[in-house]
Amino acid sequence: MTTGTRAVETRSGRRAQLLRWLAPIALVLLSAVFVLGQVGQQRAFSPIDEYVYFDYVAKVPTQGYVRSGEEVGEIARNELSCRGVIGYGHMGEQCDVGSHEDDAAYPYNGETGADIYSPLYFWATWAAAQPATWFGVDLLDAARGVGVLWLSLTLLATFAALREMGAPRLLSTGLATAMLALPIAEWSFAYVSTDGAALASAAVLALAVVKVWRGRWSPWWFAVIAAVATLLKLQTVAVVGAGAIALVLAAIVERDRRNPWTLVVPAVVAGVGSLATQVVWVLVRSATAVDERPDIGDGQPGYSLEAVLSLAVRPLLNLGRVDSAEGLLSKLAIFAVVAVGLGAIVSACFVRPAGEPLRFGLGIGAATVGLLMGPLLAWLTYLMTDAFVPTPSRYAAPLIPLLLVTAVPLLHQHAAAARVVGVAGLLLGVLGTAAAIVQ
């Protein structure tokens, strides 16, 4: 080999290395622009429970977690009085005046509504927010800024899962970036919201399913990630269920080639273990409650089987939606994700299982969980709060990374179509970011 040949190969290797890191770096930078561009200009609280979430974060260093039935602290009450709530305007009392003791002036009659959550998300958010507070950033804005980390993890894990599934670099980047145009992205990552952690852990779960099936990760990693994800937010149990079903079905289909129990046992443990973590948390909440929870239901006196069953088709038809006003770009993004998701499920359910066992399993898993998650989550919430709360549209969002992974074989059938989808996804994501920070 000549010196010139070696130089050419060295340059080629460096170029390949640069291309390999270009997309991940771009996704992280886009995440920072998306989140920080909004945090810098938005003072009011998100109407999606950010006020009680912030109270939880503020109490982390003094009490670890909030107790069921306890009152929201003065820090959060004062912030609410100073900032107000998007769509509602001023709430609370006077800003920076008095001790804010008028319970009737605050949501839930002054009590917390965030006690349903384990402290894991709030511990992580408080810890990650501390460096910004050292430089004079107030705790709420610093906690909002942590959304950069949750969003980066979401996009990077989704990108990695798509690549692992066989998607080209352009298609993987485009599909991951397109998530920024969905309404769920703004409300989950630019504010203090457990939905951001749910999306991030759901993306990691999707990556784990593919990595485990390919034999690159131990199946037990799926079980560990499932437990952590469910502690971050209960709604990720839907992704755990879909992933577990996919691994079990794929293992059964390939039972003649590999020992199915090496996947079936960890998958079952993941499903049972994730539910067990919530049972433990419910017991802790009950044992440490200081009063009855405030009524956070929709006015319906308890649980109606008919009402819960009506939620069956809602999740898959509202991927990325947040039950709020939507612009044309958001509607286009929602339509695209729903179309891709439903197309992925239908096509995967009818493939030859022996030829594409993981794709078949993902299709069955996503279809099963997509139809059951609305009723089941409403039922679980009822058990934990004794109130019927119709499952919000945003709770279906954690299924998005797994559905995108399921769609890879369908979208990658024709190279030209894959490039068009990749470019369209990039445009959606970039336009969504621009629209979010200039609104």
Buried (B, 14 or more C-beta within 10 A) or exposed (E): EEEEEEEEEEEEEEEEEEEEEEBBEBBBEBBBBBBBBBBEEBEBBBBBBBBBBBBBBBBBEEEEBBBBBBBBBBBBBBBBBBBBBBEEEBBBBEBEEEEBEEEEBBBBEBBBBBBBBBBBBBBBBBEBBEEBBEEEBEBBBBBBBBBBBBBBBBBBBBBBBBBBBEBBBBBBBBBBBBBBBBBBBBBBBBBBBBBBBBBBBBBBBBBBBBBBBEEEBBBEBBBBBBBBBBBBBBBBBBBBBBBBBBBBBBBBBBEEEEEBEBBBBBBBBBBEBBBEBBEEBBEBBEEBBEEEBBBBBEEEEEBEEEBBEBBBEBBBBBBBBBEBEBEEBBEBBBEBBBEBBBBBBEBBBEBEBEEBBBBBBBBBBBBBBBBBBBBBBBBBBBEBBBBBBBBBBBBBBBBBBBBBBBBBBBBBEEEEEBBBBBBBBBBBBBBBBBBBBEE
